[in-house]
């Protein structure tokens, strides 16, 4: 995958409105896709974004407040009705499996496809998924109940061979992989050719960090730094700072301060209180601290190109508010 894509399925806090849905995002990075949180109505939003349910193989649940996982049971049972066979991996707090299994049992709902739960460590940053292209880590947030953020980080890409050098030194095809991994080349005369002369750096790996419901975590930079895209909740304006503290949430200014501390390249803010009819004030507040801030608007898709590092924003054609 030559780009990172993030679809905002829902970005509201707590209470669903007719035109605003609880938190859910769909991320494509590396060669994998992840559903991040699953608020009420998520499966409808997947339909509106034309995201096939079969593409959902990993679901990350940040915490067990309803606006972040009450859409999970309906999604699981719909997958069953669609005759799913592929395994589904669900990552979240330790009690998530119990909550899901009990609801399925009480409603006598049968799930015939493999369902794998992965309980997350609430005390430290932990690698929870890894393949040859990508690593995913969970890390603790501060929200009254156990709550997690997620870091999606591509692994460094191998260096690219310079075609002219390949021909100049008559390097066998069998040696290309080793050289791309960083090795030098010894030519027919025994001369060592430095790797830097034979290759050039590939595009930097892409990264995305997701920080939902939380008080500001001042040491967040210990978990990640310099991510291409950071999503951080911004439930309130600073005028409601006391309420944010009482409810274990962040203000828009605090989200921006965290982005600055973590040296994020771009910030998305969301999870806004339903008291705000529009988000201009929240955006202005965040941008006064961290200018590269955007609203994680429901129905938007953010696409980051690997080579240009340009972030494109599109509204899903099939989306209806």
C-alpha positions as CSV (number, residue, x, y, z in Angstrom):
1,X,0.0,0.0,0.0
2,X,1.6,3.3,-1.1
3,X,-0.5,5.4,1.1
4,X,-2.2,5.6,4.5
5,X,-5.9,6.0,4.5
6,X,-8.1,7.0,7.4
7,X,-12.0,7.1,7.1
8,X,-13.8,8.9,9.9
9,X,-17.0,6.9,10.5
10,X,-17.9,8.7,13.7
11,X,-16.3,11.4,15.8
12,X,-18.9,12.6,18.3
13,X,-18.8,12.0,22.1
14,X,-21.3,10.0,24.1
15,X,-24.7,10.8,22.7
16,X,-25.5,10.0,19.0
17,X,-27.3,12.7,17.1
18,X,-29.2,12.5,13.8
19,X,-26.1,13.8,12.0
20,X,-23.3,12.8,14.4
21,X,-22.2,9.3,15.4
22,X,-20.0,7.9,18.2
23,X,-16.4,7.1,17.6
24,X,-15.2,4.7,14.9
25,X,-12.4,4.9,12.3
26,X,-11.2,2.7,9.5
27,X,-7.5,2.7,8.9
28,X,-5.5,1.2,6.0
29,X,-1.7,1.1,6.5
30,X,1.0,-1.3,5.3
31,X,-1.0,-4.2,3.9
32,X,-3.6,-4.3,6.7
33,X,-6.9,-2.7,7.6
34,X,-8.1,-1.9,11.2
35,X,-11.4,-0.8,12.6
36,X,-10.6,1.5,15.5
37,X,-13.4,1.6,18.1
38,X,-16.9,0.6,17.2
39,X,-19.6,3.0,18.5
40,X,-23.3,2.5,18.0
41,X,-24.2,2.4,14.3
42,X,-20.7,1.6,13.1
43,X,-21.9,-1.1,10.6
44,X,-24.2,1.5,9.0
45,X,-21.2,3.9,8.6
46,X,-19.1,1.1,7.0
47,X,-21.9,0.7,4.5
48,X,-22.1,4.4,3.8
49,X,-18.3,4.5,3.2
50,X,-18.6,1.3,1.0
51,X,-16.2,-0.6,3.2
52,X,-16.8,-4.3,2.8
53,X,-17.2,-6.1,6.1
54,X,-14.8,-8.8,4.8
55,X,-12.0,-6.2,4.9
56,X,-12.4,-6.0,8.7
57,X,-10.0,-8.5,10.2
58,X,-8.7,-6.5,13.2
59,X,-10.9,-4.4,15.6
60,X,-9.2,-2.3,18.2
61,X,-11.4,-1.2,21.2
62,X,-10.0,1.6,23.3
63,X,-12.2,1.2,26.4
64,X,-15.5,-0.1,27.6
65,X,-17.6,3.1,27.5
66,X,-20.7,2.5,25.3
67,X,-19.9,5.1,22.7
68,X,-16.8,3.2,21.8
69,X,-18.0,-0.4,21.6
70,X,-21.8,-0.7,21.6
71,X,-21.7,-1.2,17.9
72,X,-19.6,-4.3,18.2
73,X,-22.2,-7.0,18.9
74,X,-24.4,-5.9,15.9
75,X,-21.4,-5.9,13.6
76,X,-20.4,-9.4,14.8
77,X,-23.8,-10.8,14.3
78,X,-24.2,-9.2,10.9
79,X,-20.9,-10.8,9.8
80,X,-22.4,-14.2,10.9
81,X,-25.5,-13.5,8.8
82,X,-23.3,-12.8,5.9
83,X,-21.7,-16.2,6.3
84,X,-18.3,-15.0,7.3
85,X,-15.6,-17.7,7.5
86,X,-12.4,-15.6,8.0
87,X,-11.0,-15.2,11.6
88,X,-11.6,-11.9,13.3
89,X,-9.1,-10.5,15.9
90,X,-10.4,-8.1,18.6
91,X,-8.0,-6.2,20.8
92,X,-9.1,-4.3,23.9
93,X,-9.4,-4.3,27.7
94,X,-9.4,-7.6,29.6
95,X,-13.2,-7.6,30.3
96,X,-14.1,-7.0,26.6
97,X,-14.3,-10.7,25.8
98,X,-16.5,-11.4,28.8
99,X,-18.8,-8.6,27.8
100,X,-19.1,-9.8,24.3
101,X,-19.5,-13.5,25.1
102,X,-22.2,-12.8,27.7
103,X,-24.2,-10.7,25.2
104,X,-23.9,-13.4,22.6
105,X,-25.0,-16.1,25.1
106,X,-27.9,-14.1,26.5
107,X,-29.3,-13.5,23.0
108,X,-28.4,-17.1,21.9
109,X,-26.4,-15.7,19.0
110,X,-24.1,-18.1,17.4
111,X,-20.7,-17.1,15.9
112,X,-19.3,-19.8,13.7
113,X,-16.3,-18.0,12.4
114,X,-13.1,-17.9,14.5
115,X,-13.2,-15.0,17.1
116,X,-9.9,-14.2,18.8
117,X,-9.7,-11.8,21.7
118,X,-6.4,-10.1,22.7
119,X,-6.4,-8.6,26.2
120,X,-4.1,-5.5,26.3
121,X,-1.6,-4.6,29.0
122,X,-3.0,-1.5,31.0
123,X,0.4,-0.6,32.4
124,X,2.8,-0.2,29.5
125,X,3.3,0.2,25.8
126,X,3.0,-3.3,24.2
127,X,3.4,-4.6,20.7
128,X,0.0,-6.3,19.9
129,X,0.3,-7.0,16.2
130,X,3.3,-7.5,13.8
131,X,3.9,-8.6,10.3
132,X,6.8,-8.0,7.9
133,X,5.4,-4.5,7.0
134,X,3.9,-3.2,10.2
135,X,3.9,-3.0,14.0
136,X,0.9,-2.0,16.1
137,X,1.3,-1.0,19.8
138,X,-1.2,-0.2,22.5
139,X,-0.4,2.2,25.3
140,X,-2.3,3.4,28.4
141,X,-4.3,6.6,28.5
142,X,-5.9,8.4,31.5
143,X,-9.7,8.1,31.5
144,X,-11.1,6.9,34.8
145,X,-11.5,3.4,33.5
146,X,-8.8,1.3,31.7
147,X,-8.3,3.0,28.3
148,X,-5.8,2.5,25.5
149,X,-4.3,4.4,22.6
150,X,-2.9,2.8,19.5
151,X,0.2,3.4,17.5
152,X,0.4,2.0,13.9
153,X,4.0,2.1,12.6
154,X,5.3,0.9,9.3
155,X,8.6,-0.9,9.4
156,X,11.5,0.8,7.5
157,X,11.4,0.0,3.8
158,X,14.5,-1.6,2.2
159,X,16.8,0.7,0.3
160,X,16.3,1.0,-3.5
161,X,18.9,-0.3,-5.9
162,X,20.4,2.2,-8.3
163,X,20.0,0.6,-11.8
164,X,23.1,2.1,-13.2
165,X,25.3,0.8,-10.4
166,X,23.7,-2.6,-10.7
167,X,24.8,-2.8,-14.3
168,X,28.1,-1.1,-13.7
169,X,29.3,-3.8,-11.3
170,X,27.4,-6.6,-12.9
171,X,25.7,-7.6,-9.7
172,X,23.8,-10.9,-9.8
173,X,20.0,-10.8,-9.2
174,X,20.5,-13.2,-6.3
175,X,22.5,-10.6,-4.4
176,X,20.0,-7.7,-4.7
177,X,18.0,-8.5,-1.6
178,X,21.1,-8.6,0.5
179,X,22.3,-5.3,-0.8
180,X,18.9,-3.7,-0.4
181,X,19.0,-4.8,3.3
182,X,22.3,-2.8,3.7
183,X,25.2,-5.0,2.7
184,X,28.2,-3.7,0.7
185,X,29.3,-5.4,-2.5
186,X,32.7,-7.1,-3.2
187,X,33.4,-6.8,-6.9
188,X,35.4,-9.3,-9.1
189,X,38.7,-7.6,-8.1
190,X,38.0,-7.8,-4.4
191,X,37.1,-4.1,-4.0
192,X,34.5,-3.3,-1.5
193,X,31.7,-1.0,-2.9
194,X,29.9,0.8,-0.1
195,X,26.1,0.3,0.1
196,X,25.5,4.0,-0.1
197,X,27.0,4.0,-3.7
198,X,24.7,1.2,-4.8
199,X,21.4,2.2,-3.2
200,X,19.3,5.1,-2.2
201,X,17.0,5.6,0.7
202,X,13.4,4.6,0.3
203,X,10.4,6.7,1.4
204,X,10.2,7.0,5.2
205,X,7.7,4.6,6.9
206,X,4.3,6.0,7.7
207,X,2.7,6.2,11.1
208,X,-0.6,7.0,12.8
209,X,-1.4,7.4,16.5
210,X,-4.8,7.3,18.0
211,X,-5.6,8.9,21.4
212,X,-9.2,8.8,22.3
213,X,-10.9,9.7,25.7
214,X,-8.1,10.9,28.0
215,X,-6.8,13.6,30.2
216,X,-3.6,15.0,28.7
217,X,-0.7,12.5,29.0
218,X,2.3,14.8,29.3
219,X,4.7,11.8,28.8
220,X,3.0,10.6,25.6
221,X,6.2,11.3,23.7
222,X,7.7,8.3,25.5
223,X,5.3,6.1,23.5
224,X,5.7,7.8,20.1
225,X,7.3,10.8,18.5
226,X,7.1,12.4,15.1
227,X,4.1,10.5,13.8
228,X,2.7,11.5,10.4
229,X,-0.8,11.8,11.8
230,X,-2.1,12.1,15.4
231,X,-5.7,11.8,16.3
232,X,-6.4,13.2,19.8
233,X,-9.7,13.7,21.4
234,X,-10.7,17.4,22.1
235,X,-14.1,17.1,23.8
236,X,-14.3,20.6,25.2
237,X,-13.1,24.2,24.7
238,X,-10.8,25.6,27.3
239,X,-13.7,27.5,28.8
240,X,-14.9,24.1,30.0
241,X,-11.5,23.0,31.3
242,X,-12.9,22.2,34.7
243,X,-15.6,19.9,33.2
244,X,-12.9,18.3,31.0
245,X,-10.9,17.5,34.1
246,X,-14.0,16.2,36.0
247,X,-14.9,13.8,33.1
248,X,-11.4,12.8,32.3
249,X,-11.3,14.5,28.9
250,X,-9.1,17.0,27.1
251,X,-9.7,20.4,25.7
252,X,-8.8,21.4,22.1
253,X,-5.8,23.5,23.4
254,X,-4.6,20.5,25.5
255,X,-4.8,18.2,22.5
256,X,-2.7,20.7,20.5
257,X,-0.1,20.9,23.3
258,X,0.2,17.1,23.2
259,X,0.7,17.2,19.4
260,X,3.5,19.8,19.9
261,X,5.2,17.7,22.7
262,X,5.1,14.6,20.5
263,X,6.3,16.5,17.5
264,X,3.4,15.2,15.4
265,X,3.4,16.3,11.7
266,X,-0.4,16.7,11.6
267,X,-3.1,16.7,14.2
268,X,-6.7,15.6,13.9
269,X,-9.1,16.5,16.7
270,X,-12.5,14.9,17.4
271,X,-14.9,13.4,20.0
272,X,-16.6,16.7,20.4
273,X,-19.2,17.3,23.0
274,X,-22.7,17.6,21.6
275,X,-23.0,21.0,23.2
276,X,-21.1,22.4,20.2
277,X,-23.2,22.9,17.1
278,X,-20.2,23.6,15.0
279,X,-16.5,23.1,15.4
280,X,-15.0,26.4,14.4
281,X,-14.1,27.4,17.9
282,X,-12.5,24.1,18.7
283,X,-10.4,24.2,15.6
284,X,-9.3,27.8,16.2
285,X,-8.3,27.1,19.7
286,X,-6.2,24.1,18.7
287,X,-4.7,25.9,15.7
288,X,-3.6,28.8,18.0
289,X,-1.2,26.3,19.7
290,X,-0.6,23.8,16.8
291,X,-1.3,25.3,13.4
292,X,-1.3,22.0,11.5
293,X,-4.6,20.9,13.1
294,X,-7.7,19.6,11.2
295,X,-11.2,18.5,12.2
296,X,-11.7,14.7,12.1
297,X,-15.0,15.4,10.4
298,X,-17.5,12.5,10.1
299,X,-17.6,11.2,6.5
300,X,-14.1,12.5,5.6
301,X,-11.3,10.3,4.4
302,X,-7.7,11.4,5.0
303,X,-5.1,10.0,2.6
304,X,-1.3,10.4,3.2
305,X,0.9,9.7,0.1
306,X,4.1,7.8,1.0
307,X,6.3,9.7,-1.4
308,X,5.0,13.2,-1.4
309,X,3.8,13.1,2.3
310,X,0.9,15.2,1.1
311,X,-2.3,14.8,3.1
312,X,-5.4,14.7,1.0
313,X,-8.9,15.2,2.3
314,X,-12.0,13.9,0.6
315,X,-15.6,13.4,1.5
316,X,-16.9,9.9,0.8
317,X,-19.2,10.2,-2.2
318,X,-21.7,7.7,-0.7
319,X,-21.7,9.3,2.7
320,X,-25.0,10.8,3.9
321,X,-25.2,12.8,7.1
